[in-house]
Amino acid sequence: MFDCIVVGAGPAGSTTAYKLAQQGHSVLLLEKHQLPRYKPCTGAIAPSVASWLDFDITPAIDQKLRRVRYTWQLGDPIEADLETDEPMWIVRREVFDQCLVDQALKAGVALKDGTSVVGIAFKDDGWTVQTEQGPYAGRYLVAADGADGPMAQWLGFNPEKVRQAYVLEIDLPAPLENPTMAFEFGLVKQGCLWNFPKRQRHSLAITRFLGDTLKNPKESLATYAQSLGSDLEAGQLYSHGLKLWNGNRPLHTQQALLVGEAAALVDPMTAEGIRPAIFSGLKAAVAIDRALGGDTLALAHYSETIHEEWGNDIQWSQRIANIFFRMPKIGYRVGIKRPTATKRLGQLLAGEIRYADLANRVIKRLSGSFLPGRET
Ligand SMILES: Cc1cc2nc3c(=O)[nH]c(=O)nc-3n(C[C@H](O)[C@H](O)[C@H](O)COP(=O)(O)OP(=O)(O)OC[C@H]3O[C@@H](n4cnc5c(N)ncnc54)[C@H](O)[C@@H]3O)c2cc1C
């Protein structure tokens, strides 16, 4: 029997597995795809994540970007630079995720890729995890199977809303000149389009942060691609679920934890999910190590830690998103157009400030502009 079985080899699962193996535990990492695998994602990572890890992730960085461009219905552009010491890191997920998997393997994790988990059952003080290739037994179980995985539901957690998001990857014949991160707010109701270019690739994405199903994502992406001098047909279109944070809730049950997007930890204002996936993976490994050592409260403590150190701040992001995406035109005018907006975004992602430090001022400013007739 393994000390722990981790389902899903994204950033959350690999980090959990790596840290547990490093502490001397036997770990099985199960992944349904053959690795390396692509994950639909624009791959922006705040460099602050590097300080949490005891190995070098910089070889997996494809591009570093400082310049940000915002538009409203492809017009009214604003450009600004992140003022942080280090620019934003942009990764290709098949490269970055494999870097984390390789580290887990070096630490002694057993990996079965191309192995889909099809069921779980608790018996004899441990979990039996059924796969298409047969069963595996583990004392503890970690659900790291992302937004589209089945584990949270199988473990008895209430279902979270899964939004649909799309990525259009357009490979380019030569490196981009002046690559710029870009956000377009006026073309999508209660959502946005964005582009985080790699060295030789545009990565365009679209989602709605509020409300229901995205209408005509393909048409919006085609319009956006055209504005960059490209077109939909030149690229590869992917879709994937997105589980935005929607309140603190327990993330533990009997000898099992949820991590990463399976735990719905994605920032509801920016769709940032890689950093919380790694953060929760680190905390989950600490909790399971303690639980294996006999601490009966360790898993409950994991839920509390994530609430205190992630959820309690991210609730402010949700409040800002609830106002901003309801009245995006006003949000664009009184929020995004402020010279300090990009500076604050950089500081947030660098971990220099938290949403709570900003929220009161931002919410006041946005709400103060919501006088009847102002949103046209
Ligand atoms: C369009 C889009 C753009 C995004 N852009 C960004 C961005 O720029 N920056 C950012 O920080 N975040 C971004 N995100 C969010 C980010 O991609 C995710 O939050 C992040 O990948 C979550 O990591 P994870 O390890 O929890 O799950 P994942 O990376 O989704 O990994 C889960 C793994 O579990 C596997 N799995 C699922 N079911 C099973 C099963 N039954 N058996 C075995 N394995 C299974 C999957 O194959 C997958 O490999 C974006 C998301 C979307 C949809």
The ligand as a MOL file (V3000), in Angstrom:
LIG
                    3D

  0  0  0     0  0            999 V3000
M  V30 BEGIN CTAB
M  V30 COUNTS 53 58 0 0 0
M  V30 BEGIN ATOM
M  V30 1 C -8.2910 29.2360 -20.7090 0
M  V30 2 C -7.5070 29.1460 -19.4390 0
M  V30 3 C -6.4280 29.9940 -19.2440 0
M  V30 4 C -5.7240 29.9590 -18.0410 0
M  V30 5 N -4.6560 30.7930 -17.8940 0
M  V30 6 C -3.9510 30.7650 -16.7450 0
M  V30 7 C -2.7900 31.5800 -16.5880 0
M  V30 8 O -2.3670 32.2840 -17.5100 0
M  V30 9 N -2.1350 31.5380 -15.3990 0
M  V30 10 C -2.5670 30.7480 -14.3650 0
M  V30 11 O -1.9560 30.7770 -13.2780 0
M  V30 12 N -3.6460 29.9650 -14.4970 0
M  V30 13 C -4.3360 29.9300 -15.6540 0
M  V30 14 N -5.4100 29.1080 -15.8130 0
M  V30 15 C -5.7640 28.1820 -14.7080 0
M  V30 16 C -4.7980 26.9970 -14.6670 0
M  V30 17 O -4.6680 26.4430 -15.9600 0
M  V30 18 C -5.3200 25.9160 -13.7070 0
M  V30 19 O -5.9020 26.5110 -12.5730 0
M  V30 20 C -4.2030 24.9910 -13.2650 0
M  V30 21 O -3.7850 24.1730 -14.3500 0
M  V30 22 C -4.6840 24.0730 -12.1370 0
M  V30 23 O -3.6760 23.1390 -11.8400 0
M  V30 24 P -4.0830 21.7320 -11.2360 0
M  V30 25 O -2.8120 20.9950 -11.0140 0
M  V30 26 O -5.0100 21.8960 -10.1050 0
M  V30 27 O -4.9440 21.0120 -12.3750 0
M  V30 28 P -4.5750 20.6680 -13.9060 0
M  V30 29 O -3.3980 21.4240 -14.3350 0
M  V30 30 O -5.8470 20.8110 -14.6560 0
M  V30 31 O -4.1620 19.1370 -13.8180 0
M  V30 32 C -5.1150 18.1490 -13.5110 0
M  V30 33 C -4.6170 16.8400 -14.0860 0
M  V30 34 O -5.4900 15.7900 -13.6600 0
M  V30 35 C -5.6430 14.8740 -14.7380 0
M  V30 36 N -6.8660 14.0960 -14.5480 0
M  V30 37 C -8.1490 14.5260 -14.6380 0
M  V30 38 N -9.0080 13.5040 -14.4140 0
M  V30 39 C -8.2410 12.4190 -14.1620 0
M  V30 40 C -8.5390 11.0600 -13.8870 0
M  V30 41 N -9.8070 10.6140 -13.8040 0
M  V30 42 N -7.5320 10.1780 -13.6960 0
M  V30 43 C -6.2180 10.6170 -13.7760 0
M  V30 44 N -5.8850 11.8970 -14.0550 0
M  V30 45 C -6.8860 12.7820 -14.2450 0
M  V30 46 C -5.7040 15.7900 -15.9620 0
M  V30 47 O -5.3990 15.0810 -17.1510 0
M  V30 48 C -4.6620 16.8400 -15.6160 0
M  V30 49 O -3.3780 16.5070 -16.1200 0
M  V30 50 C -6.1170 29.0810 -17.0130 0
M  V30 51 C -7.1820 28.2040 -17.2160 0
M  V30 52 C -7.8650 28.2200 -18.4200 0
M  V30 53 C -8.9830 27.2330 -18.6360 0
M  V30 END ATOM
M  V30 BEGIN BOND
M  V30 1 1 1 2
M  V30 2 1 2 3
M  V30 3 2 2 52
M  V30 4 2 3 4
M  V30 5 1 4 5
M  V30 6 1 4 50
M  V30 7 2 5 6
M  V30 8 1 6 7
M  V30 9 1 6 13
M  V30 10 2 7 8
M  V30 11 1 7 9
M  V30 12 1 9 10
M  V30 13 2 10 11
M  V30 14 1 10 12
M  V30 15 2 12 13
M  V30 16 1 13 14
M  V30 17 1 14 15
M  V30 18 1 14 50
M  V30 19 1 15 16
M  V30 20 1 16 17
M  V30 21 1 16 18
M  V30 22 1 18 19
M  V30 23 1 18 20
M  V30 24 1 20 21
M  V30 25 1 20 22
M  V30 26 1 22 23
M  V30 27 1 23 24
M  V30 28 2 24 25
M  V30 29 1 24 26
M  V30 30 1 24 27
M  V30 31 1 27 28
M  V30 32 2 28 29
M  V30 33 1 28 30
M  V30 34 1 28 31
M  V30 35 1 31 32
M  V30 36 1 32 33
M  V30 37 1 33 34
M  V30 38 1 33 48
M  V30 39 1 34 35
M  V30 40 1 35 36
M  V30 41 1 35 46
M  V30 42 1 36 37
M  V30 43 1 36 45
M  V30 44 2 37 38
M  V30 45 1 38 39
M  V30 46 1 39 40
M  V30 47 2 39 45
M  V30 48 1 40 41
M  V30 49 2 40 42
M  V30 50 1 42 43
M  V30 51 2 43 44
M  V30 52 1 44 45
M  V30 53 1 46 47
M  V30 54 1 46 48
M  V30 55 1 48 49
M  V30 56 2 50 51
M  V30 57 1 51 52
M  V30 58 1 52 53
M  V30 END BOND
M  V30 END CTAB
M  END
